[in-house]
Amino acid sequence: MIARIDHVSIAVKDQKKAERFYRDILGGIAGTSATDSVTKYFWQIFSLGDLSRLEIISPTGKGSFLDGFLESREAGVHHITLQTPDIRKTMDYLEAHGIPFFGYNEYPEGIWKEVFIHPSHAFGVLIQIAEFNADDWLSARVRFPAGTKWQAEKTPGGARLTFAHPGGGKVSLELKREELKQLISELEESLS
């Protein structure tokens, strides 16, 4: 039902200040961003390390869905987004187990389908469950080109192997010469 945790979303009053912190201080790579005029907020995805993602959300005007959340605080963890391969099956599963959910949305061309589980049913955490292609929301700097699944780079003591992760983004592994030789031997053996 759940493929992976995609990102943690942090609501902030000062979007620019938060962006500078996560981008300039912690080295986050900015991915997709947008403004939602209906619910009055701006969101920006950042990639940290190989696979971790963070979303910074902030209100864009009075009447934002974030007004109540930010009323008594400057910022805080707003929700956790979980990726599912099939939102309909997930909704059926939640219903079958008596877990209420709300807010089904499907965005144009089916690029994002979502539901939410209220914190009162998820141990104090707002859970967003969504069906989407994770690579669609990443910067090209952390995404492999279409059709590419790995790359190898020589290092002083061996090699760095970087693989496309099924959940989006890349994951790297550094191998010393002896480890690399063992890997090649095992791969050749698996082909015989």
JODAUR-V795158 format. One record per pair of residues at least 4 apart in sequence whose ideal C-beta (glycine too) atoms are under 8 Angstrom apart, sorted by the first residue. I is the first residue (numbers start at 1). GAP is how many residues later the second one is. Records with the same first field share a line. If there is no record, write none. Layout:
# JODAUR-V795158
I: GAP + GAP
This chain:
# JODAUR-V795158
1: 83 + 88 + 89 + 92
2: 80 + 81 + 82 + 88 + 127
3: 79 + 80 + 81 + 82 + 163 + 164
4: 78 + 79 + 163
5: 75 + 76 + 77 + 78
6: 47 + 75 + 76 + 77 + 124 + 128 + 161 + 162
7: 38 + 46 + 47 + 48 + 73 + 74
8: 45 + 46 + 47 + 69 + 71 + 72 + 73
9: 34 + 45 + 46 + 47 + 48 + 68 + 69 + 70 + 71 + 72 + 119
10: 8 + 44 + 45 + 46 + 47 + 65 + 66 + 67 + 68
11: 46 + 47 + 55 + 58 + 59 + 64 + 65 + 66 + 67
12: 5 + 6 + 44 + 45 + 46 + 58 + 62 + 63
13: 45 + 46 + 57 + 61 + 62
14: 4 + 44 + 60 + 61
15: 4 + 27 + 29 + 41 + 43
16: 4
17: 4
18: 4 + 38 + 40 + 57
19: 4 + 11 + 25 + 37
20: 4 + 5
21: 4 + 5
22: 4 + 6 + 24 + 26 + 32 + 34
23: 4 + 5 + 6 + 7 + 23
26: 22
27: 21
28: 18 + 19 + 20 + 26
29: 17 + 18 + 19 + 110 + 112 + 113
30: 14 + 15 + 16 + 109
31: 13 + 14 + 15 + 16 + 22 + 106 + 107 + 108 + 111
32: 12 + 13 + 104 + 105 + 106 + 107
33: 9 + 10 + 11 + 12
34: 8 + 9
35: 6 + 7 + 25
36: 4 + 5 + 6 + 7
37: 23
39: 25 + 26
40: 19 + 20 + 21 + 22 + 23 + 24 + 25 + 26
41: 16 + 17 + 18 + 19 + 23 + 24 + 25
42: 15 + 16 + 18
43: 12 + 13 + 14
44: 11 + 12
45: 8 + 9 + 10 + 92 + 93
46: 7 + 8 + 9 + 10
47: 5 + 6 + 91 + 92 + 94 + 95 + 122
48: 4 + 5 + 6
50: 115 + 119 + 120 + 121 + 122
51: 114 + 116 + 117 + 118 + 119 + 120
53: 84 + 85 + 116
55: 26
57: 9 + 21
58: 8
59: 5 + 7 + 8 + 11
60: 4
62: 5
63: 4
66: 4 + 12
67: 4
69: 4 + 7 + 9
70: 4 + 5
78: 48
79: 37 + 46 + 47 + 48 + 49
80: 45 + 46 + 47 + 48
81: 47 + 48 + 49
82: 45 + 46 + 47 + 48
83: 46 + 47 + 48 + 49 + 51 + 84
84: 5 + 6 + 45 + 46 + 47
85: 46
86: 4 + 45
87: 4 + 17 + 26 + 27 + 28 + 42 + 43 + 44
88: 4
89: 4
90: 4 + 25 + 39 + 41
91: 4 + 10 + 13 + 24
92: 4
93: 4
94: 5 + 6 + 7 + 21 + 23
95: 4
99: 18 + 22
100: 17 + 18 + 21
101: 14 + 15 + 16 + 28
102: 13 + 14 + 16
103: 11 + 12 + 13
104: 9 + 10 + 11
105: 7 + 8 + 9
106: 4 + 6 + 7 + 8
107: 4 + 5 + 6
111: 21 + 22 + 25
112: 18 + 19 + 20
113: 17 + 18 + 19
114: 14 + 15 + 16 + 17
115: 13 + 14 + 15
116: 10 + 11 + 12 + 13
117: 4 + 5 + 9 + 10 + 12
118: 4 + 8
119: 4 + 5 + 6 + 7
122: 4 + 5
132: 4 + 5
133: 35
134: 4 + 33 + 34 + 35
135: 8 + 9 + 33 + 34
137: 31
138: 4 + 5 + 30 + 31
139: 4
142: 27 + 28
143: 25 + 26 + 27
144: 4 + 5 + 7 + 20 + 26
148: 16
149: 14 + 15
150: 11 + 12 + 13 + 14
151: 10 + 11
152: 7 + 8 + 9 + 10
153: 6 + 7 + 9
154: 5
155: 4 + 5 + 19
157: 19 + 20
158: 16 + 17 + 18 + 19 + 21 + 22
159: 15 + 16 + 21
160: 12 + 13 + 14 + 15
161: 11 + 12 + 13 + 14
162: 8 + 9 + 10 + 11
163: 7 + 8 + 9 + 10
164: 5 + 6
165: 4 + 5 + 6
175: 4 + 5 + 8
176: 4
177: 4
178: 4
179: 4
180: 4
181: 4
182: 4
183: 4
184: 4
185: 4
186: 4
187: 4
188: 4
